Amino acid sequence: MDRPRPRWSRCSSSGLRYGSFVNSLSSLATAEEVVQKSAISPRRSYIAVAVLCYVNLINYMERYTIAGVLINIQKFFDISDSVAALLQTVFICSFLLLAPLFGYLGDRYNRKYIMIAGLSIWLVTAASSSFVSKWQFWLLMLLRGMVGVGEASYSTIAPTIIGDLFSGTQRSAMICLFYIFIPVGSGLGYITGAGIANATGDWRWALRITPILGAGGLILLTLLCPNPPRGAAETQGEGVAMQSSYREDVKYLLKNKSYVWSTLGVTATAFLVGALGFWTPAFLSRAQVFQGLQQPCDKEPCNHIDSYIFGAVTVVTGILGGCLGTALSRWFSKKRSNADPLICAVGLLGSAPCLFIAIFVASASIPTTYVFIFLGEVLISLNWAVMADILLYVVIPTRRATAEALQISVCHLLGDAGSPYLVGLISDAISKQQPDTHGWNFQSLKYSLLVCVFVGVLGGLFFFLCALFIADDRKATQRLVEGDPPPQPGPAASQPSEPSEPSEPSEPPLELSNREK
């Protein structure tokens, strides 16, 4: 178990406003401590972030490789839309069930070793899933579920390590870089999956490329990634120590209104990304068949042109939206303390009409459809880095891994765990009215995707509610971190304090309860 030695100080010479996107958590260091060398050098910290970003890239490439070859998989196993969507649902369910466990472990034990163990399981199960036969769809589903074990360990813990390596504008930039690789990896997953399937004539080879790349990431993680003390970035490498039970951690998070509402907003975003990421290539392929631009896929290899294009669009919009969201946050946080949730709200609300138009114009013009998909994905991608930064500055360092884990569990349970299956289930129900017709298969999927528009509007409302409480929750987090310091020895402790007026006694700082101590 990690037990960092705490260093506390009420002083802060940074001059930066607490809780803004520029300074996610106020500095706890004195002026003398600022000049001290951190326990982890800046060069090693940047190398660690590069390794974590690479593994995150491979992580999301593997997750969306299935979507890139979905047409082949449906033809190979002869399964319906709802059954095919179970591949993503099973994976996400194991992911969300194990995330709280890794969050608990990540706040108490060596995070590097936890990630290494999880990624090792991920590599073995991901590679094994590529060797299933035509009659072993159940085995493919089982292995996809086990892949979620490794990804749960990594996605829960990696952001907290970055939060402990950097602070201020550097932390914002590194978090933005890390989360940009979510859409970039997703887009490359479509492209590499479809490309390998076309090159080899076998979709199962598409599932083997990411474990090969992931093995290199595991080696780099083992050799180059440190395990910094929790809160090291705010305390010049010393870390913050606070003992609490898991029940107390959860109780603290549930009382944090900004955390609760932002988690619901993240859930809506996950619902959108999960459904659209899984079904959009198939939807566009059916739209081209509906317009007579290409023939339906009756045997392998199928036409994957839409996977290539959608993958490229996802990469570009992810980079553009992530950078734009970070820039908007840094600009408007100087003017409004609740700018971050407002940016997320505008992003989701703005994406809803773009997705609505894209869904209905697909039957007439594929290029126009891609234009509105591009705009919608840019608006959704505004949220990636901003959502992560909200969590980092409204939750104290010793509870960040638990907060990440619970947020991941909720957003996957109510978001992308069920959204692909829900869309497929609605599509199957509609298509039963006119079965075995390619035109109606397209129409049924089109109408089922409308649920994404509604969820986008709902997510925007959640972030608006978060904006009402985030300023107070930032201050509460700061008081919890700074409010119970031990007495400072030395000459400074003997200096007389300024007398307070008897009629207006100063308010004591917020102290941690005995149970939290």
C-alpha positions as CSV (number, residue, x, y, z in Angstrom):
1,M,0.0,0.0,0.0
2,D,1.3,3.5,-0.9
3,R,1.8,5.7,2.1
4,P,3.1,9.2,1.0
5,R,4.4,11.6,3.7
6,P,2.1,14.6,3.6
7,R,3.3,18.2,3.3
8,W,0.8,20.9,4.1
9,S,0.8,24.6,3.7
10,R,-1.8,27.4,3.7
11,C,0.5,29.6,1.6
12,S,0.4,29.8,-2.1
13,S,2.6,32.1,-4.1
14,S,1.4,31.0,-7.5
15,G,-0.9,33.9,-8.0
16,L,-3.3,31.6,-10.0
17,R,-7.0,31.5,-9.5
18,Y,-8.1,28.3,-7.8
19,G,-10.2,25.9,-9.8
20,S,-9.8,27.5,-13.2
21,F,-8.8,25.5,-16.2
22,V,-5.5,27.3,-15.9
23,N,-5.0,26.0,-12.3
24,S,-7.1,22.9,-11.6
25,L,-6.0,22.7,-8.0
26,S,-4.5,25.4,-5.9
27,S,-0.8,25.1,-5.0
28,L,-0.1,23.8,-1.6
29,A,3.6,24.7,-1.6
30,T,5.4,27.6,0.1
31,A,7.6,30.0,-1.8
32,E,10.7,28.1,-0.6
33,E,9.3,24.7,-1.7
34,V,8.5,26.0,-5.2
35,V,12.2,26.1,-6.1
36,Q,12.8,22.6,-4.8
37,K,13.3,19.9,-7.4
38,S,10.3,17.6,-7.9
39,A,10.7,13.9,-7.0
40,I,10.1,13.1,-10.7
41,S,12.0,15.1,-13.3
42,P,10.1,17.0,-16.0
43,R,11.7,14.9,-18.7
44,R,10.6,11.7,-17.1
45,S,7.1,13.1,-16.6
46,Y,6.8,13.9,-20.3
47,I,8.1,10.5,-21.3
48,A,5.5,8.9,-19.0
49,V,2.7,10.9,-20.6
50,A,3.9,9.9,-24.0
51,V,3.7,6.2,-23.0
52,L,0.3,6.6,-21.4
53,C,-1.0,8.3,-24.6
54,Y,0.4,5.5,-26.7
55,V,-1.3,2.9,-24.6
56,N,-4.6,4.9,-24.7
57,L,-4.3,5.1,-28.5
58,I,-4.0,1.3,-28.7
59,N,-6.8,0.9,-26.1
60,Y,-9.3,2.7,-28.3
61,M,-8.1,1.3,-31.6
62,E,-8.8,-2.2,-30.2
63,R,-12.2,-1.1,-28.9
64,Y,-13.5,0.1,-32.3
65,T,-11.8,-2.4,-34.5
66,I,-14.9,-4.6,-34.2
67,A,-17.1,-1.7,-35.5
68,G,-14.8,-1.3,-38.5
69,V,-15.4,-4.9,-39.6
70,L,-19.0,-5.2,-38.2
71,I,-20.4,-6.1,-41.7
72,N,-18.0,-9.0,-42.0
73,I,-18.8,-10.3,-38.5
74,Q,-22.5,-10.2,-39.1
75,K,-22.1,-12.1,-42.4
76,F,-19.6,-14.6,-40.9
77,F,-21.8,-15.5,-37.9
78,D,-25.2,-14.7,-39.6
79,I,-26.4,-12.6,-36.7
80,S,-28.9,-9.7,-36.5
81,D,-28.3,-6.1,-35.5
82,S,-29.2,-6.6,-31.8
83,V,-27.0,-9.7,-31.4
84,A,-24.1,-8.0,-33.1
85,A,-24.4,-5.1,-30.7
86,L,-24.0,-7.5,-27.8
87,L,-20.3,-7.7,-28.6
88,Q,-19.9,-4.1,-27.5
89,T,-22.4,-4.4,-24.6
90,V,-20.6,-7.4,-23.1
91,F,-17.2,-5.7,-23.3
92,I,-18.6,-2.5,-21.7
93,C,-20.4,-4.4,-19.0
94,S,-17.2,-6.1,-17.7
95,F,-15.5,-2.8,-18.0
96,L,-17.9,-1.0,-15.8
97,L,-18.3,-3.8,-13.3
98,L,-14.5,-3.9,-12.6
99,A,-13.9,-0.1,-12.8
100,P,-14.9,0.5,-9.1
101,L,-12.5,-2.3,-8.0
102,F,-9.6,-0.7,-9.8
103,G,-10.6,2.7,-8.5
104,Y,-10.4,1.4,-4.9
105,L,-7.1,-0.2,-5.6
106,G,-5.7,2.8,-7.5
107,D,-6.3,5.1,-4.5
108,R,-4.5,2.8,-2.1
109,Y,-1.9,0.6,-3.9
110,N,0.8,0.9,-6.6
111,R,-0.9,2.1,-9.7
112,K,1.8,1.1,-12.1
113,Y,1.6,-2.6,-11.1
114,I,-2.2,-2.6,-11.3
115,M,-2.0,-1.2,-14.9
116,I,0.6,-3.8,-15.9
117,A,-1.5,-6.7,-14.6
118,G,-4.6,-5.4,-16.3
119,L,-2.9,-4.8,-19.7
120,S,-1.4,-8.3,-19.6
121,I,-4.9,-9.8,-19.3
122,W,-6.0,-7.5,-22.1
123,L,-3.3,-8.6,-24.5
124,V,-3.9,-12.3,-24.0
125,T,-7.7,-12.1,-24.3
126,A,-7.7,-9.7,-27.3
127,A,-5.4,-11.9,-29.2
128,S,-7.3,-15.0,-28.3
129,S,-10.6,-13.5,-29.6
130,S,-9.2,-13.6,-33.2
131,F,-9.0,-17.4,-33.3
132,V,-12.7,-18.2,-32.8
133,S,-14.5,-20.4,-35.4
134,K,-17.9,-19.8,-37.1
135,W,-19.7,-21.8,-34.5
136,Q,-18.1,-20.1,-31.5
137,F,-19.8,-16.7,-31.3
138,W,-20.4,-17.3,-27.6
139,L,-16.7,-17.6,-27.1
140,L,-16.1,-14.4,-28.9
141,M,-18.5,-12.7,-26.6
142,L,-16.8,-14.2,-23.5
143,L,-13.3,-13.1,-24.7
144,R,-14.6,-9.6,-25.5
145,G,-15.9,-9.4,-21.9
146,M,-12.5,-10.4,-20.5
147,V,-10.8,-7.6,-22.7
148,G,-12.7,-5.2,-20.5
149,V,-10.7,-6.3,-17.5
150,G,-7.5,-4.8,-18.8
151,E,-9.1,-1.6,-20.2
152,A,-10.8,-1.0,-16.8
153,S,-7.5,-1.0,-15.0
154,Y,-5.9,1.4,-17.4
155,S,-8.7,3.9,-18.1
156,T,-9.4,4.3,-14.4
157,I,-5.8,4.9,-13.2
158,A,-3.9,6.6,-16.1
159,P,-5.6,10.1,-15.8
160,T,-4.8,10.2,-12.0
161,I,-1.1,9.6,-12.7
162,I,-1.1,12.5,-15.2
163,G,-2.8,14.6,-12.5
164,D,-0.1,13.8,-10.1
165,L,2.8,14.6,-12.5
166,F,1.6,18.1,-13.6
167,S,-0.3,21.1,-12.3
168,G,-1.7,24.3,-13.7
169,T,-1.6,24.9,-17.5
170,Q,0.8,21.9,-18.0
171,R,-1.8,19.5,-16.4
172,S,-4.5,21.0,-18.7
173,A,-2.4,20.5,-21.8
174,M,-1.3,16.9,-20.8
175,I,-4.9,15.9,-20.0
176,C,-6.1,17.4,-23.3
177,L,-3.4,15.4,-25.1
178,F,-4.3,12.2,-23.3
179,Y,-8.0,12.5,-24.1
180,I,-7.4,13.5,-27.8
181,F,-6.2,10.0,-28.3
182,I,-9.7,8.7,-27.6
183,P,-11.2,9.8,-30.9
184,V,-7.9,9.4,-32.7
185,G,-7.6,5.8,-31.5
186,S,-11.3,5.2,-32.4
187,G,-10.8,6.5,-35.9
188,L,-7.7,4.5,-36.4
189,G,-9.5,1.5,-35.2
190,Y,-12.0,1.8,-38.0
191,I,-9.3,2.4,-40.6
192,T,-6.9,-0.4,-39.5
193,G,-9.7,-2.9,-38.9
194,A,-11.1,-2.4,-42.3
195,G,-7.7,-2.2,-44.0
196,I,-6.3,-5.4,-42.5
197,A,-9.6,-7.2,-43.3
198,N,-9.4,-6.1,-46.9
199,A,-5.7,-6.9,-47.2
200,T,-6.0,-10.4,-45.7
201,G,-9.5,-11.3,-46.7
202,D,-10.2,-12.4,-43.1
203,W,-11.7,-10.1,-40.5
204,R,-10.1,-12.0,-37.7
205,W,-6.6,-10.6,-38.7
206,A,-8.0,-7.2,-37.8
207,L,-8.2,-8.3,-34.2
208,R,-4.6,-9.3,-34.1
209,I,-2.9,-6.0,-35.0
210,T,-3.7,-4.2,-31.7
211,P,-2.4,-6.9,-29.4
212,I,0.9,-6.8,-31.3
213,L,1.1,-3.0,-30.9
214,G,-0.1,-3.3,-27.3
215,A,2.8,-5.6,-26.3
216,G,5.2,-2.8,-27.1
217,G,3.1,-0.5,-25.0
218,L,3.2,-2.9,-22.1
219,I,7.0,-3.0,-22.2
220,L,7.2,0.8,-22.4
221,L,4.8,1.1,-19.5
222,T,6.9,-1.2,-17.3
223,L,10.2,0.5,-18.1
224,L,9.3,4.2,-18.3
225,C,6.1,5.0,-16.3
226,P,6.6,6.1,-12.7
227,N,4.1,5.8,-9.8
228,P,4.1,9.4,-8.4
229,P,2.8,10.1,-4.9
230,R,-0.9,11.2,-4.9
231,G,-1.0,15.0,-5.0
232,A,2.7,15.2,-5.9
233,A,2.1,18.0,-8.4
234,E,0.6,20.2,-5.8
235,T,3.1,19.4,-3.0
236,Q,6.4,19.4,-5.0
237,G,6.6,15.6,-5.0
238,E,5.7,15.0,-1.3
239,G,2.1,13.9,-1.9
240,V,-1.0,14.1,0.2
241,A,-2.0,11.4,2.6
242,M,-5.5,10.9,4.1
243,Q,-6.9,7.6,5.3
244,S,-10.6,6.9,4.6
245,S,-12.8,4.0,3.9
246,Y,-14.4,3.3,0.5
247,R,-17.8,4.0,2.0
248,E,-16.6,7.5,3.1
249,D,-15.1,8.1,-0.4
250,V,-18.4,7.3,-2.1
251,K,-20.4,9.4,0.4
252,Y,-18.1,12.3,-0.2
253,L,-18.6,12.0,-4.0
254,L,-22.3,11.7,-3.8
255,K,-22.5,15.0,-1.9
256,N,-20.4,16.7,-4.5
257,K,-23.2,18.1,-6.8
258,S,-20.8,19.2,-9.6
259,Y,-19.4,15.6,-9.7
260,V,-22.8,14.1,-9.8
261,W,-24.2,16.3,-12.6
262,S,-21.0,16.2,-14.6
263,T,-21.0,12.4,-14.4
264,L,-24.6,12.3,-15.8
265,G,-23.4,14.6,-18.6
266,V,-20.4,12.3,-19.3
267,T,-22.9,9.4,-19.4
268,A,-24.9,11.1,-22.1
269,T,-21.7,11.7,-24.0
270,A,-20.8,8.1,-23.7
271,F,-24.2,7.0,-24.9
272,L,-23.8,9.2,-28.0
273,V,-20.2,8.1,-28.8
274,G,-21.0,4.4,-28.2
275,A,-24.1,4.3,-30.4
276,L,-22.7,6.4,-33.2
277,G,-19.3,4.9,-33.1
278,F,-20.7,1.4,-33.4
279,W,-23.4,1.9,-36.0
280,T,-22.4,4.8,-38.2
281,P,-20.2,2.9,-40.7
282,A,-23.0,0.3,-41.1
283,F,-25.6,3.0,-41.4
284,L,-23.6,4.8,-44.2
285,S,-23.1,1.5,-46.0
286,R,-26.8,0.8,-46.0
287,A,-27.5,4.4,-47.1
288,Q,-25.3,3.8,-50.2
289,V,-27.1,0.6,-50.9
290,F,-30.4,2.4,-50.5
291,Q,-29.3,5.0,-53.1
292,G,-28.0,2.4,-55.4
293,L,-24.4,3.6,-55.1
294,Q,-23.1,0.1,-54.2
295,Q,-24.2,-3.5,-54.0
296,P,-25.2,-5.1,-50.7
297,C,-22.6,-7.3,-49.1
298,D,-23.5,-11.0,-49.8
299,K,-20.0,-12.5,-49.1
300,E,-16.6,-11.5,-47.8
301,P,-14.7,-9.2,-48.2
302,C,-17.3,-6.4,-47.9
303,N,-16.8,-2.8,-49.1
304,H,-15.3,-0.9,-46.2
305,I,-15.0,2.6,-47.8
306,D,-17.4,4.1,-45.2
307,S,-15.2,2.7,-42.4
308,Y,-12.2,4.4,-43.9
309,I,-13.9,7.8,-44.3
310,F,-15.7,7.7,-41.0
311,G,-12.4,6.7,-39.3
312,A,-10.6,9.7,-40.9
313,V,-13.4,12.0,-39.9
314,T,-13.2,10.8,-36.3
315,V,-9.5,11.4,-36.1
316,V,-9.7,14.9,-37.5
317,T,-12.7,16.0,-35.5
318,G,-11.2,14.5,-32.3
319,I,-8.0,16.5,-32.6
320,L,-9.8,19.7,-33.7
321,G,-12.6,19.5,-31.1
322,G,-10.2,18.6,-28.3
323,C,-7.9,21.5,-29.0
324,L,-10.8,23.9,-29.5
325,G,-12.4,22.8,-26.3
326,T,-9.2,23.3,-24.3
327,A,-8.6,26.8,-25.9
328,L,-12.2,27.9,-25.2
329,S,-11.9,26.7,-21.6
330,R,-8.7,28.6,-21.0
331,W,-10.2,31.7,-22.5
332,F,-13.6,31.8,-20.8
333,S,-12.4,30.5,-17.4
334,K,-10.8,33.9,-17.0
335,K,-14.2,35.5,-17.2
336,R,-16.6,32.9,-15.8
337,S,-15.9,30.4,-13.0
338,N,-18.4,27.9,-14.5
339,A,-17.2,28.1,-18.1
340,D,-16.2,24.4,-18.3
341,P,-19.6,22.8,-17.9
342,L,-21.2,25.5,-20.0
343,I,-18.8,24.6,-22.9
344,C,-19.8,20.9,-22.5
345,A,-23.5,21.9,-22.5
346,V,-23.2,23.9,-25.7
347,G,-21.2,21.1,-27.3
348,L,-23.9,18.5,-26.7
349,L,-26.8,20.7,-27.4
350,G,-25.2,21.9,-30.7
351,S,-24.5,18.4,-31.8
352,A,-28.1,17.3,-31.6
353,P,-29.4,19.2,-34.7
354,C,-26.3,18.2,-36.6
355,L,-26.9,14.6,-36.0
356,F,-30.6,14.9,-36.7
357,I,-29.9,16.4,-40.2
358,A,-27.2,13.9,-40.9
359,I,-29.6,11.0,-40.1
360,F,-32.3,12.2,-42.5
361,V,-30.2,13.5,-45.3
362,A,-28.3,10.2,-45.7
363,S,-31.0,8.8,-48.0
364,A,-30.4,11.7,-50.4
365,S,-26.7,12.8,-50.2
366,I,-23.8,11.0,-48.7
367,P,-21.4,14.0,-48.9
368,T,-23.9,16.2,-47.1
369,T,-24.3,13.5,-44.4
370,Y,-20.5,13.5,-43.8
371,V,-20.5,17.3,-43.5
372,F,-23.0,17.2,-40.6
373,I,-21.4,14.2,-39.1
374,F,-18.1,16.2,-39.1
375,L,-19.8,19.2,-37.4
376,G,-21.6,17.0,-34.8
377,E,-18.4,15.2,-33.9
378,V,-16.4,18.4,-33.5
379,L,-19.0,19.7,-31.0
380,I,-19.0,16.4,-29.1
381,S,-15.2,16.4,-29.0
382,L,-15.2,19.8,-27.3
383,N,-16.0,17.9,-24.1
384,W,-13.3,15.3,-23.8
385,A,-10.5,17.2,-22.1
386,V,-12.9,19.6,-20.3
387,M,-14.9,16.8,-18.7
388,A,-11.7,15.3,-17.4
389,D,-10.4,18.5,-15.9
390,I,-13.7,19.2,-14.1
391,L,-13.3,15.9,-12.2
392,L,-9.7,16.8,-11.3
393,Y,-10.5,20.1,-9.7
394,V,-13.7,19.2,-7.8
395,V,-12.3,16.0,-6.2
396,I,-9.4,15.9,-3.8
397,P,-6.2,14.0,-4.9
398,T,-6.7,11.0,-2.6
399,R,-10.1,10.2,-4.0
400,R,-9.6,10.8,-7.7
401,A,-9.1,7.2,-8.7
402,T,-12.3,6.3,-7.0
403,A,-14.1,9.2,-8.6
404,E,-12.8,8.2,-12.0
405,A,-13.9,4.6,-11.4
406,L,-17.4,5.5,-10.3
407,Q,-17.8,7.9,-13.2
408,I,-16.6,5.2,-15.7
409,S,-19.0,2.7,-14.2
410,V,-22.0,5.0,-14.4
411,C,-21.3,6.4,-17.8
412,H,-20.8,2.9,-19.3
413,L,-23.7,1.3,-17.4
414,L,-26.2,3.9,-18.5
415,G,-24.2,5.0,-21.6
416,D,-22.3,3.0,-24.2
417,A,-22.9,-0.4,-22.6
418,G,-26.5,-0.4,-23.7
419,S,-26.7,2.3,-26.4
420,P,-25.4,0.1,-29.3
421,Y,-27.7,-2.8,-28.2
422,L,-30.7,-0.4,-27.7
423,V,-30.3,1.0,-31.2
424,G,-29.9,-2.5,-32.7
425,L,-33.0,-3.7,-30.8
426,I,-35.1,-0.8,-32.0
427,S,-33.8,-1.4,-35.6
428,D,-34.7,-5.1,-35.4
429,A,-38.2,-4.3,-34.1
430,I,-38.8,-1.8,-37.0
431,S,-37.3,-4.0,-39.7
432,K,-39.7,-6.8,-38.8
433,Q,-42.5,-4.9,-40.5
434,Q,-40.8,-5.4,-43.9
435,P,-38.1,-8.1,-43.4
436,D,-35.5,-9.1,-46.0
437,T,-35.5,-5.7,-47.9
438,H,-32.3,-3.7,-48.0
439,G,-34.3,-0.4,-48.2
440,W,-36.2,-1.1,-45.0
441,N,-33.0,-2.3,-43.2
442,F,-31.6,1.2,-43.8
443,Q,-34.9,3.0,-42.8
444,S,-35.1,0.9,-39.5
445,L,-31.5,1.8,-38.5
446,K,-32.2,5.5,-39.4
447,Y,-35.2,5.8,-37.1
448,S,-33.5,3.9,-34.3
449,L,-30.5,6.4,-34.3
450,L,-32.9,9.2,-33.4
451,V,-32.6,8.2,-29.8
452,C,-29.1,9.7,-29.9
453,V,-30.5,13.2,-30.7
454,F,-32.7,13.1,-27.6
455,V,-29.9,11.9,-25.3
456,G,-27.6,14.7,-26.7
457,V,-30.2,17.3,-25.5
458,L,-30.5,15.6,-22.2
459,G,-26.8,15.6,-21.7
460,G,-26.6,19.4,-22.4
461,L,-29.2,20.0,-19.6
462,F,-27.1,17.9,-17.2
463,F,-24.1,20.1,-17.8
464,F,-26.1,23.3,-17.3
465,L,-27.1,22.0,-13.9
466,C,-23.5,21.3,-13.2
467,A,-22.7,24.9,-14.0
468,L,-24.9,26.0,-11.1
469,F,-22.8,24.3,-8.4
470,I,-19.3,24.1,-9.7
471,A,-18.0,27.3,-8.2
472,D,-19.0,26.4,-4.7
473,D,-17.7,22.8,-5.1
474,R,-14.3,24.1,-6.3
475,K,-14.0,26.1,-3.1
476,A,-15.1,23.2,-1.0
477,T,-12.4,21.0,-2.5
478,Q,-9.8,23.6,-1.7
479,R,-10.9,23.9,1.9
480,L,-10.8,20.1,2.3
481,V,-7.3,20.0,1.0
482,E,-6.0,22.9,3.0
483,G,-8.3,23.0,6.0
484,D,-6.7,20.5,8.5
485,P,-2.9,21.1,8.4
486,P,-0.7,19.9,11.3
487,P,1.0,22.6,13.3
488,Q,4.1,24.0,11.6
489,P,7.3,23.8,13.7
490,G,10.0,26.4,13.7
491,P,10.1,30.2,13.9
492,A,7.1,30.6,11.8
493,A,5.0,28.8,14.4
494,S,6.0,31.3,17.1
495,Q,5.0,34.4,15.2
496,P,2.0,36.1,16.7
497,S,-1.1,36.1,14.6
498,E,-3.0,39.1,13.8
499,P,-5.6,39.8,16.5
500,S,-9.2,39.4,15.4
501,E,-12.1,41.6,16.6
502,P,-14.1,40.1,19.3
503,S,-17.4,41.1,17.7
504,E,-16.5,39.3,14.5
505,P,-14.5,36.2,15.2
506,S,-12.8,34.6,12.2
507,E,-14.5,31.5,10.8
508,P,-12.4,28.4,11.5
509,P,-11.3,26.4,8.4
510,L,-13.3,23.4,7.4
511,E,-11.8,20.4,9.1
512,L,-11.9,16.8,8.2
513,S,-14.1,14.5,10.4
514,N,-12.5,12.0,12.7
515,R,-13.6,9.2,10.3
516,E,-12.0,11.0,7.3
517,K,-8.8,11.5,9.3
